[in-house]
């Protein structure tokens, strides 16, 4: 049995080595895929985080509110603020046209006398609080902001970006209201206190009473910061490992077409023993493929200005999960090759089905943005089991114990695919 297995392994190894195009698909293309996808996504993140969101501001107020908003947006790394369009001060009409043409993601228009309206509103509130009569003509003033700031939005703008900008605007408006209220109370108290030397100071300095500290919940010894590299390298590495099903199923179909599979069936050996050579060779190839892609993330991506891949705490966990993923991908390839009737069918069935289960598994779109029904379906994808396992290792600092369950699921998937392949082969042989 061992001699038959070794002969089968040697045959598959020679076939794989001699196929130069197949080797390039297995090893070079996945590394290029990681480089391209990581660079693209990192560039998108950099556009939002470093250069900022392109905004145009029309400040018709020219008072405290307008100045506060303009200064705040200029100092905010989230924004890239412009007050001129084509060398001319922005107006309501030119800003709306520029946003409509896609030159800016958002436009902010602060109306004239906005600060005066807030000051009048706050003064009325202070007078009522101090028990004084409302100011003349102020009986109809509502105790809420009577300022309408227009937000021009490009339809391609994400909801999360709009929420961030609106949050900043509310903070600036609240700060202006607080400052005006402080000054109004100071004036009211100064009129009550006879001693002018004890008049409260009218200066208002912003103080950060509550501060926020961001800490990523990870048990890794080395600090792990989520970025495009940490997410893309494991995701596309898994995708490439499963795409090995295409050349593997093609190899099975080639043997069928050449008639060698029929000669192999005359040997006193089981079907599983005959395909074990393919499984061993392609599992080893998949693991080499994966570790080469890890090297890309650790050593090549930093040369391009990207963060280096952080592997986490457990090399044993990485090895175990990689091996389980390799077996699952190889078993899937054997099943596709067994089910297909022609090489054309195997190529189409393998590539399209892998694209489908990778999309469902969260490779293309994160599962947390999927609808609840799609998240339930995603939990049945073997790529999702593997991806969640690598996220535990690379992002959460997990150990072997944390990825044991997804590894068992992947091995169970391998056993299931081999059982289906064996049954289909037996049915086809009896026909």
C-alpha positions as CSV (number, residue, x, y, z in Angstrom):
1,X,0.0,0.0,0.0
2,X,2.8,2.4,0.9
3,X,4.5,1.8,-2.5
4,X,1.3,2.5,-4.3
5,X,0.8,5.7,-2.3
6,X,4.4,6.9,-2.9
7,X,4.1,6.1,-6.6
8,X,0.8,8.1,-6.8
9,X,2.4,11.0,-4.9
10,X,5.5,11.0,-7.2
11,X,3.2,11.0,-10.3
12,X,1.2,14.0,-9.0
13,X,4.4,15.9,-8.0
14,X,5.9,15.4,-11.5
15,X,2.7,16.5,-13.2
16,X,2.5,19.6,-11.1
17,X,6.1,20.6,-11.5
18,X,6.0,20.1,-15.2
19,X,3.0,22.4,-15.5
20,X,4.7,25.8,-15.4
21,X,1.4,27.7,-16.0
22,X,-0.3,25.7,-13.2
23,X,2.5,26.5,-10.8
24,X,2.3,30.3,-11.6
25,X,-1.5,30.1,-10.9
26,X,-0.9,28.4,-7.6
27,X,1.9,30.6,-6.3
28,X,2.5,33.8,-8.2
29,X,-1.1,34.9,-8.9
30,X,-2.3,34.7,-5.2
31,X,0.7,36.8,-4.1
32,X,-0.1,39.4,-6.8
33,X,-3.8,39.3,-5.7
34,X,-2.8,40.1,-2.1
35,X,-0.5,42.9,-3.2
36,X,-3.2,44.5,-5.5
37,X,-6.2,44.1,-3.1
38,X,-4.3,45.3,-0.1
39,X,-2.8,48.4,-1.9
40,X,-6.3,49.3,-3.2
41,X,-8.0,49.0,0.1
42,X,-5.2,50.7,2.0
43,X,-5.4,53.6,-0.5
44,X,-9.1,53.9,0.1
45,X,-8.5,54.0,3.9
46,X,-5.7,56.5,3.5
47,X,-8.0,58.8,1.5
48,X,-10.5,58.9,4.4
49,X,-8.0,58.9,7.3
50,X,-5.0,60.9,6.1
51,X,-6.0,63.3,3.4
52,X,-9.5,63.6,4.8
53,X,-13.0,63.9,3.4
54,X,-13.2,66.7,0.8
55,X,-15.6,69.3,2.1
56,X,-16.5,72.8,0.9
57,X,-17.7,75.4,3.4
58,X,-19.8,78.5,2.7
59,X,-19.5,80.7,5.8
60,X,-22.0,83.5,5.5
61,X,-22.2,84.0,9.2
62,X,-18.7,85.5,9.8
63,X,-19.3,85.4,13.6
64,X,-18.6,83.0,16.4
65,X,-20.5,80.0,15.0
66,X,-19.1,80.3,11.5
67,X,-15.6,80.8,12.8
68,X,-15.8,77.9,15.3
69,X,-17.1,75.5,12.6
70,X,-14.4,76.6,10.1
71,X,-11.6,76.4,12.6
72,X,-12.8,73.0,13.9
73,X,-13.1,71.5,10.4
74,X,-9.7,72.8,9.4
75,X,-8.1,71.2,12.5
76,X,-10.0,67.9,12.1
77,X,-7.9,65.2,10.3
78,X,-11.2,63.7,9.1
79,X,-11.8,66.6,6.8
80,X,-10.0,68.3,3.9
81,X,-11.7,71.7,4.0
82,X,-12.0,74.2,1.1
83,X,-13.6,77.7,1.2
84,X,-12.8,78.6,-2.4
85,X,-13.9,77.0,-5.6
86,X,-11.8,77.6,-8.7
87,X,-10.0,80.4,-6.9
88,X,-13.2,82.2,-5.9
89,X,-15.0,82.3,-2.5
90,X,-17.6,79.5,-2.4
91,X,-21.2,80.5,-2.6
92,X,-24.4,78.5,-2.1
93,X,-24.8,78.0,-5.9
94,X,-21.2,77.2,-6.7
95,X,-21.0,74.8,-3.7
96,X,-24.1,73.0,-4.8
97,X,-22.8,72.7,-8.4
98,X,-19.3,71.4,-7.2
99,X,-20.9,68.8,-4.9
100,X,-23.2,67.7,-7.7
101,X,-20.2,67.3,-10.0
102,X,-18.4,65.1,-7.5
103,X,-15.6,67.6,-6.6
104,X,-16.6,67.4,-3.0
105,X,-18.3,64.7,-1.0
106,X,-20.1,67.3,1.2
107,X,-20.9,71.0,1.4
108,X,-21.8,73.0,4.5
109,X,-23.6,76.3,4.2
110,X,-23.8,78.4,7.3
111,X,-26.5,81.2,6.9
112,X,-25.9,84.8,7.8
113,X,-26.8,85.9,11.3
114,X,-26.6,82.3,12.6
115,X,-24.6,83.4,15.7
116,X,-27.0,86.3,16.3
117,X,-29.9,83.9,16.3
118,X,-28.3,81.6,18.8
119,X,-27.2,84.5,21.0
120,X,-30.8,85.8,21.0
121,X,-32.1,82.4,21.8
122,X,-29.6,81.8,24.7
123,X,-30.2,85.3,26.1
124,X,-34.0,84.6,26.2
125,X,-33.3,81.4,28.1
126,X,-30.9,83.1,30.6
127,X,-33.4,85.9,31.2
128,X,-36.2,83.3,31.9
129,X,-33.8,81.4,34.2
130,X,-32.9,84.5,36.2
131,X,-36.6,85.4,36.5
132,X,-36.5,88.5,34.3
133,X,-38.9,89.6,31.6
134,X,-38.4,88.4,28.1
135,X,-36.5,90.7,25.8
136,X,-38.6,92.9,23.6
137,X,-40.1,90.9,20.7
138,X,-38.8,87.7,22.2
139,X,-42.1,86.2,23.3
140,X,-42.3,84.1,20.2
141,X,-38.8,82.8,20.4
142,X,-38.6,79.0,20.8
143,X,-36.1,77.6,23.2
144,X,-34.3,75.6,20.6
145,X,-31.8,76.3,17.8
146,X,-33.4,78.4,15.2
147,X,-30.4,78.1,12.9
148,X,-30.7,76.0,9.7
149,X,-27.3,74.8,8.4
150,X,-27.6,73.3,5.0
151,X,-25.7,70.1,4.3
152,X,-25.1,69.4,0.6
153,X,-24.4,65.6,0.1
154,X,-22.9,63.8,-2.8
155,X,-25.1,60.7,-3.4
156,X,-22.0,58.4,-3.2
157,X,-21.2,59.5,0.3
158,X,-21.5,56.8,2.9
159,X,-23.9,57.1,5.8
160,X,-21.1,56.7,8.3
161,X,-19.2,59.7,6.8
162,X,-22.3,61.8,7.0
163,X,-22.9,60.7,10.6
164,X,-19.3,61.7,11.6
165,X,-19.6,65.2,10.0
166,X,-23.0,65.8,11.6
167,X,-21.5,64.8,15.0
168,X,-18.7,67.3,14.6
169,X,-21.1,70.1,13.6
170,X,-23.3,69.4,16.7
171,X,-20.2,69.6,18.9
172,X,-19.2,73.0,17.4
173,X,-22.7,74.4,17.8
174,X,-22.9,73.1,21.4
175,X,-19.6,74.7,22.2
176,X,-20.7,78.1,20.8
177,X,-24.0,77.9,22.7
178,X,-22.1,77.0,25.9
179,X,-19.8,80.0,25.4
180,X,-22.6,82.4,24.8
181,X,-24.6,81.1,27.8
182,X,-21.6,81.4,30.0
183,X,-21.1,85.0,28.9
184,X,-24.8,85.9,29.4
185,X,-24.8,84.4,32.9
186,X,-21.7,86.3,33.7
187,X,-23.3,89.6,32.6
188,X,-26.4,88.8,34.6
189,X,-24.5,88.0,37.8
190,X,-22.3,91.1,37.3
191,X,-25.4,93.2,37.5
192,X,-26.5,91.6,40.8
193,X,-23.1,91.8,42.5
194,X,-22.4,95.4,43.5
195,X,-18.7,95.0,43.7
196,X,-17.5,95.3,40.1
197,X,-14.1,94.0,41.2
198,X,-15.8,90.6,41.7
199,X,-17.4,90.5,38.3
200,X,-17.1,87.0,36.9
201,X,-14.7,86.6,34.0
202,X,-16.4,86.5,30.6
203,X,-13.7,84.4,29.1
204,X,-14.6,80.8,28.3
205,X,-12.0,78.1,27.7
206,X,-12.9,74.8,26.4
207,X,-12.0,71.9,28.7
208,X,-12.2,68.2,27.9
209,X,-13.9,66.8,31.0
210,X,-14.3,63.3,29.6
211,X,-11.6,61.7,27.5
212,X,-11.7,58.5,25.4
213,X,-9.1,55.9,25.1
214,X,-9.3,53.3,22.4
215,X,-8.1,49.9,23.3
216,X,-8.5,46.9,21.0
217,X,-9.7,43.8,22.9
218,X,-6.9,41.4,22.0
219,X,-4.8,39.0,24.1
220,X,-1.8,39.2,21.7
221,X,1.6,40.0,23.3
222,X,2.4,42.3,20.4
223,X,0.1,45.3,19.8
224,X,-2.3,44.5,17.0
225,X,-4.0,47.4,15.1
226,X,-6.7,46.4,12.6
227,X,-5.7,47.5,9.1
228,X,-6.0,46.5,5.5
229,X,-3.1,44.1,5.8
230,X,-4.4,42.2,8.9
231,X,-7.8,41.7,7.1
232,X,-6.7,41.2,3.5
233,X,-3.8,38.8,3.8
234,X,-5.7,35.9,5.6
235,X,-8.9,36.6,3.5
236,X,-7.3,36.4,0.1
237,X,-4.9,33.6,1.2
238,X,-7.9,31.5,2.0
239,X,-9.6,32.4,-1.3
240,X,-6.4,31.4,-3.2
241,X,-6.2,28.1,-1.3
242,X,-9.7,27.2,-2.3
243,X,-9.1,28.2,-5.8
244,X,-6.7,25.3,-6.0
245,X,-9.8,23.3,-6.7
246,X,-9.7,24.6,-10.3
247,X,-6.3,23.0,-11.3
248,X,-7.0,20.0,-9.1
249,X,-10.4,19.2,-10.7
250,X,-8.8,19.9,-14.1
251,X,-6.1,17.3,-13.4
252,X,-8.8,14.7,-12.5
253,X,-10.7,15.5,-15.7
254,X,-7.5,15.2,-17.7
255,X,-6.9,11.7,-16.4
256,X,-10.5,10.8,-17.3
257,X,-10.1,12.1,-20.8
258,X,-6.7,10.4,-21.4
259,X,-8.1,7.1,-20.1
260,X,-5.5,6.7,-17.4
261,X,-8.1,6.7,-14.7
262,X,-9.6,3.5,-16.2
263,X,-6.3,1.8,-16.2
264,X,-5.9,2.8,-12.5
265,X,-9.3,1.3,-11.7
266,X,-7.9,-2.1,-12.9
267,X,-5.5,-2.0,-10.0
268,X,-6.5,-3.8,-6.8
269,X,-6.8,-0.5,-4.9
270,X,-9.6,1.7,-3.5
271,X,-10.7,5.0,-5.1
272,X,-9.5,6.9,-2.0
273,X,-6.1,5.3,-2.2
274,X,-5.8,6.5,-5.8
275,X,-6.7,10.1,-5.0
276,X,-4.5,10.2,-1.8
277,X,-1.6,11.1,-4.0
278,X,-3.4,14.1,-5.3
279,X,-4.6,15.1,-1.8
280,X,-1.1,14.9,-0.3
281,X,0.6,16.9,-3.1
282,X,-2.0,19.6,-3.3
283,X,-2.3,20.0,0.5
284,X,1.4,20.5,0.7
285,X,1.2,23.0,-2.3
286,X,-1.6,24.8,-0.5
287,X,0.3,25.2,2.7
288,X,3.4,26.4,0.8
289,X,1.1,28.8,-1.0
290,X,-0.3,30.1,2.3
291,X,3.1,30.6,4.0
292,X,4.4,32.4,0.9
293,X,1.5,34.8,1.2
294,X,2.3,35.3,4.9
295,X,5.8,36.3,3.9
296,X,4.3,38.8,1.4
297,X,2.4,40.4,4.3
298,X,5.3,40.4,6.6
299,X,8.2,41.5,4.4
300,X,7.0,42.8,1.0
301,X,4.0,44.9,1.9
302,X,6.1,47.0,4.4
303,X,8.5,47.8,1.5
304,X,5.5,49.4,-0.2
305,X,4.7,51.6,2.8
306,X,2.0,49.3,4.3
307,X,2.0,48.0,7.8
308,X,3.6,44.6,8.4
309,X,1.4,41.6,9.1
310,X,1.3,40.7,12.8
311,X,0.9,36.9,13.3
312,X,-0.3,36.9,16.9
313,X,0.6,34.5,19.6
314,X,0.3,31.0,18.2
315,X,2.4,29.6,15.3
316,X,1.0,26.2,16.2
317,X,-2.5,27.5,15.8
318,X,-1.6,29.0,12.4
319,X,-0.1,25.7,11.2
320,X,-3.1,23.7,12.4
321,X,-5.7,26.0,10.8
322,X,-3.7,26.3,7.6
323,X,-3.5,22.5,7.3
324,X,-7.2,22.1,8.0
325,X,-8.0,24.8,5.4
326,X,-5.7,23.1,2.9
327,X,-7.5,19.7,3.4
328,X,-10.9,21.3,3.0
329,X,-9.8,23.1,-0.2
330,X,-8.3,19.9,-1.6
331,X,-11.3,17.8,-0.8
332,X,-13.5,20.3,-2.5
333,X,-11.4,20.2,-5.6
334,X,-11.6,16.4,-5.6
335,X,-15.4,16.5,-5.3
336,X,-15.7,19.0,-8.1
337,X,-13.5,16.9,-10.4
338,X,-15.5,13.8,-9.6
339,X,-18.9,15.4,-10.2
340,X,-17.9,17.2,-13.4
341,X,-18.3,15.4,-16.7
342,X,-15.8,17.5,-18.8
343,X,-12.9,19.8,-18.2
344,X,-15.0,22.7,-19.2
345,X,-17.7,21.8,-16.6
346,X,-15.0,21.4,-13.9
347,X,-13.5,24.8,-14.7
348,X,-16.8,26.6,-14.6
349,X,-18.2,24.7,-11.6
350,X,-15.0,25.1,-9.6
351,X,-14.4,28.8,-10.3
352,X,-18.1,30.0,-9.9
353,X,-18.8,27.9,-6.9
354,X,-15.7,29.2,-5.1
355,X,-16.6,32.8,-5.9
356,X,-20.1,32.1,-4.5
357,X,-18.9,30.5,-1.2
358,X,-16.2,33.1,-0.8
359,X,-18.7,35.9,-1.1
360,X,-20.9,34.1,1.4
361,X,-18.0,33.5,3.6
362,X,-17.1,37.2,4.1
363,X,-14.0,37.3,1.8
364,X,-15.5,40.0,-0.4
365,X,-17.8,41.7,2.0
366,X,-17.5,41.5,5.8
367,X,-20.3,39.4,7.3
368,X,-21.2,42.0,9.9
369,X,-22.6,44.3,7.2
370,X,-24.7,41.5,5.7
371,X,-28.4,41.1,6.5
372,X,-29.3,38.7,9.3
373,X,-30.5,36.0,6.9
374,X,-27.2,36.2,4.9
375,X,-25.2,36.0,8.1
376,X,-26.9,32.7,8.9
377,X,-26.1,31.4,5.5
378,X,-22.5,32.6,5.8
379,X,-22.0,30.5,8.9
380,X,-22.2,27.4,6.7
381,X,-19.4,28.5,4.4
382,X,-16.0,26.7,5.0
383,X,-14.2,29.9,4.0
384,X,-16.0,31.7,6.8
385,X,-14.9,29.1,9.3
386,X,-11.3,29.5,8.2
387,X,-11.5,33.3,8.0
388,X,-13.0,33.6,11.5
389,X,-10.2,31.3,12.8
390,X,-7.5,33.5,11.3
391,X,-9.1,36.6,12.6
392,X,-8.9,35.1,16.1
393,X,-5.2,34.4,15.6
394,X,-4.2,37.6,13.8
395,X,-6.5,40.2,15.3
396,X,-7.5,38.8,18.7
397,X,-4.4,37.1,19.8
398,X,-6.0,33.6,20.0
399,X,-4.3,30.3,20.6
400,X,-4.8,26.7,19.4
401,X,-7.8,26.3,21.8
402,X,-9.5,29.2,20.1
403,X,-9.3,27.8,16.6
404,X,-9.8,24.1,17.4
405,X,-13.5,24.2,16.6
406,X,-13.2,25.8,13.1
407,X,-10.3,23.4,12.4
408,X,-12.6,20.4,13.2
409,X,-15.3,21.9,11.0
410,X,-12.9,22.2,8.1
411,X,-11.7,18.6,8.6
412,X,-15.3,17.5,8.8
413,X,-15.9,19.3,5.5
414,X,-12.9,17.5,4.0
415,X,-14.2,14.1,5.1
416,X,-17.7,14.9,3.8
417,X,-16.4,15.9,0.4
418,X,-14.3,12.8,0.1
419,X,-17.3,10.6,1.1
420,X,-19.4,12.3,-1.6
421,X,-16.5,11.8,-4.2
422,X,-16.2,8.1,-3.3
423,X,-19.9,7.5,-3.6
424,X,-20.2,9.4,-6.9
425,X,-17.2,7.5,-8.3
426,X,-18.8,4.2,-7.3
427,X,-22.1,5.1,-8.9
428,X,-20.4,6.1,-12.2
429,X,-18.3,2.9,-12.2
430,X,-21.4,0.8,-11.9
431,X,-23.2,2.6,-14.7
